Amino acid sequence: MNNTKGNIIVFALTAIAIMSLSAVVLSSTSLLEMRKSENLEKAVFATYTAESSAEHSIYLINQALAAGKTLDQINTKINMMTDCNDAANVIDCAKLEINLGVSDLPFSLQQNQVLTINLYHPENKNDPPYPADPAYEVNTMILQWSESVMREFEISFIIWNIESNIQLLPPVKYRIADMNPIIFPFDMICSGDLSQGELIVCNNYMSSGFKLGTNNIGIIRIRLLSPTPLTGGTLLFEMDSEPKLIPGFMEIKSTGQEKTNKQALRIVQKIEKAGAGSDFVSEIWDYAIFSNKSLLK
């Protein structure tokens, strides 16, 4: 009998211990789920704040463009907009960075689609591209994409020279196929040093030391020849290995914060010149046969 009573006591104590442990585990799990839910709610709120800041910034810039403001005037306004600690600022954010120009341009292309980059000032096609930097020059273009496969492109240059009283130079066209990435120095196009490609048309003007920007402005067209669509593409510009902003686009980096939770996003959008007969500065479009007339600026 005594053994039976002892067994019952041991069993009862074991059951109580198990129930107590289960209660602790359930309580800990419940607290953990509550914290996860709270963190998720904070993350969502911070994300919405970042999105709202970015979208409102784009709205204000487009509104200024539509009102006929110059990019210099807009740039002054941007410097005021990015101060998130200014009580008079209508933009709610933890951190906001706006650039007229983009450090790396994301893009996707279908076969025979063309990515067009216009290297001139969107308010005057006879001026160097914005940013309004008298030293703005680029001499190298880099194409990157996410897959480790060979891609084939046709790259065209339509250039006019400012020093020669806005002289339109003969176009240059180059077909190149290579693995990721493709590094494309402008001054090697007509020299024969780009062994991985085929020169179709050359004007012998893009020789040693050639740069686009200050004295030579124009248009770069990148056409995808490969049948497989290109996703996750990135375009970069450099000047003597130093990164340069790609003009014609605005880049908004916005961070929202809710207590200790921060969420960031990045939006790249092309700058559109306002007014009658306006056009996009740079864009992706379907390939078309260009006549000599259509190549004129």
Sequence and secondary structure as in RCSB ss.txt:
>XXXX:A:sequence
MNNTKGNIIVFALTAIAIMSLSAVVLSSTSLLEMRKSENLEKAVFATYTAESSAEHSIYLINQALAAGKTLDQIN
TKINMMTDCNDAANVIDCAKLEINLGVSDLPFSLQQNQVLTINLYHPENKNDPPYPADPAYEVNTMILQWSESVM
REFEISFIIWNIESNIQLLPPVKYRIADMNPIIFPFDMICSGDLSQGELIVCNNYMSSGFKLGTNNIGIIRIRLL
SPTPLTGGTLLFEMDSEPKLIPGFMEIKSTGQEKTNKQALRIVQKIEKAGAGSDFVSEIWDYAIFSNKSLLK
>XXXX:A:secstr
 HHHHHHHHHHHHHHHHHHHHHHHHHHHHHHHHHHHHHHHHHHHHHHHHHHHHHHHHHHHHHHHHHTT  HHHHH
HHHHHHT TT TT S   SEEEEEEEESSEEEEE TTEEEEEEESBTTBTTS  TTT TT  B EEEEE SSSS 
EEEEEEEEEEETTTTSEE   EEEEEEESS EEEEGGGTTTT  TTEEEEE  S S TT  BSSSEEEEEEEEE 
SSS EEEEEEEEEETTEEE EEEEEEEEEEEEETTEEEEEEEEEE B  STT  BSSEEEE     TTTT  
